[in-house]
């Protein structure tokens, strides 16, 4: 797991000002210039204000496909690259741009493990109000999300999978970029997103990647066409780096599944691992799972991939792999066997429908903010209340009577509930006519 360093060839160092001006004027960086930018960021030679200006120039002027590929490679090589070549099985990871109520990783990792695929999943920082995979897993007593690179590789060899926090020595240049991007409003830059995601995922040893690019009011990508462009950018760069890559563009205009929280979502994931669960989650797990097993070469045809996924969910093998992963990382597996042991809120209250009608739209972002206020997101002390959240969420197209619950709110603190209720009430819009729910999977990019 040694750090790979590419020496600079004969190269006259440009001034940082000239690099900013070049990109501002729609110029294209060559690989040496990108490598110089990365090196200067790592050693602190480039001042923060100039790095901020450069990232803003990239945001407005964009980057070519070749520039994005070079940026991804240089960021990947800025730290350690984990060598998993000693593992003969296919190594495929899954990445999502972040979704409200999205617990697919909790299902897909053990599902792929059961199918003979190695899943090296390291999780980074999530976007505002998104309850991350590691926060959900933290609801299981004893679960350890911090593994060293060596522990990570050993666990992959032993049980086929791991879900842990990204280590600091993987793609450290991206961490410095991301810090400035948050402060400068340049998070949505497609080439910077592509470089950020792929540099980390490829540094962790993945041979292939299935990407879930979300769009809508619950995503930081509000525009469908921009989501499609990001999917194309990621798959194109992945292929240019000799990695198998496929992306699905999926709808995030309402929460996924029936619950949002930590314990509530773990319990829903357990339902899915038993072959049950909400229909939208079952559909997304099936489609993403099929992509994973096909990319890995475990299944050839679409029919074979579908049968593989359904078999491992229905015969309990995926659930057993989830317990194996939880046990390997110190978690108490009795909570998987007995989900009623998870922390439960003191109070449960319904959100009544203000009138009769059909659920026309739901703001996933508002529901996420309400759940965050209840305590499901990290507070200023880094604590998470694992018992709170919302469940039994009525989805777009559902008919409701006046007073019928639109969702059930699980809470402990009355004052927090009052704040959260404003978001929950504003999240729903009812209409007299049934709307056509949008398709969950909009496009496949391979």
C-alpha positions, 0 to 999 in steps of 0.5 A: 500500500505504498504511495505512488508518486509520478515525478515531474518531467521537465516542466517550467512552473507557471505562476498560480495567477497565470493558471487562474487566468488560463482557465478563466479564459477557457484554456485547457490544462495539460497533465503537467499543469494539473499535477503541479496544481495538485502538488502545490495544493498538497504542500500548501504552496498555492495560497487558499485564496488562489486555489479558491479562485482557480476552483471558481474558474473551473466551475464557470469554464468547466473542464474537458473530458481529458482534463477531468480524467487527468485531474481524477488520476492525479488526485487518486495518486496524491495519496495511498492507492490500496492494492487488492490484486491479491484478491482474485474475486471481482471488486466492484463498489457502489456510489450514490450522490446522496439521497433522502431515505436511501438505504440501498448500500446497506442492502447492496453490499451484503447482497453482492458479497453473497453473490461472490463479489468483493465490495470495498466501500469507503464512505466520505462526508455526506451533503447537508441533511443527508443521513449517511450510511455510517451514521445509520450503521452507528445505530448498531451498538459496537459497530466500528466504522474506522478501519485502517487500510490494512484492516480494510484489505484483510476484511475484504479478503476474509468476508468479501466486503467492508463499509467504513470511513474513508481514511485520510491518506486516500486522495488527500488532495481531494480533501483540500479541494473539498474544503475550499469548494464548500466555502466557495459554492463550487460543490456542483461543478461536474468535473470536480464532482467526477474527480472527487468521487472517482479518485477516492473510489479507485484509490480504495481498490475498486475495479468497477463502479456502479453509480447512482446519480440522483436528481430532484428537490432532495439532491444537490443536483436539481436539474435532470439534464445536469444529472445525466451529464454527471453520469456521462462524465463519471462513466467516461472518466472511469472507462478512460482509467480502465475501470468498468463503470455504469451509472443510473440516473434516479429520481430524488423528488421524494424520499426513498422507502417509507422511513428517514432516520437511522434506526428506522432505516436500518430496520427497513434495510433488514426488511429488504434483506428478507425479501420485503420492504417498500416497492420503490426500494425493492425496485432500486435494489434490484436494478442496482444489484443487477448492475453490480453482478453484471459488471462483476461478471457473476451474471451474464444476461439481464434475466440471470442478473435479476434471478441472482439478486432475487435469489440472494434476497429471498434465501436469506444469504444476503441477510447472513452476509450483513450479519457477518459484516456487522460482526466483523466490524464489532457490531451486535448482530442480535439487533439484526435478528431482533430489530425491536431492540433498536432505540425507540423514540418516547413519542410517535405522532401522526402528521394529519393530511389537511384535506382530502386529495392525492399526494401531488408533490413531496419535498424530500429536502424539507423532510430531511431538514425536519428529521435533522431538527428532531436529532437524527443529524449530527448536532454541534457535539457530533451526537446523533439521536438514533431513535428519531425520524419519520416512518410510513411516509405517504408517497406521490400518487397516494390518495388520502382523506382529511386527517389521515396520517401523511407520515408518523413522526418519532420524537423525544423532544417537544420543542424540537418537534415544533420546529420540525413540524413546519418543515414536514407540513410544508413538504407536502402538496395535495391536489384533487387529481391523481398525478403521474408519479415520475419514474424511479430510474430515468436513464442508464449510462454505460 
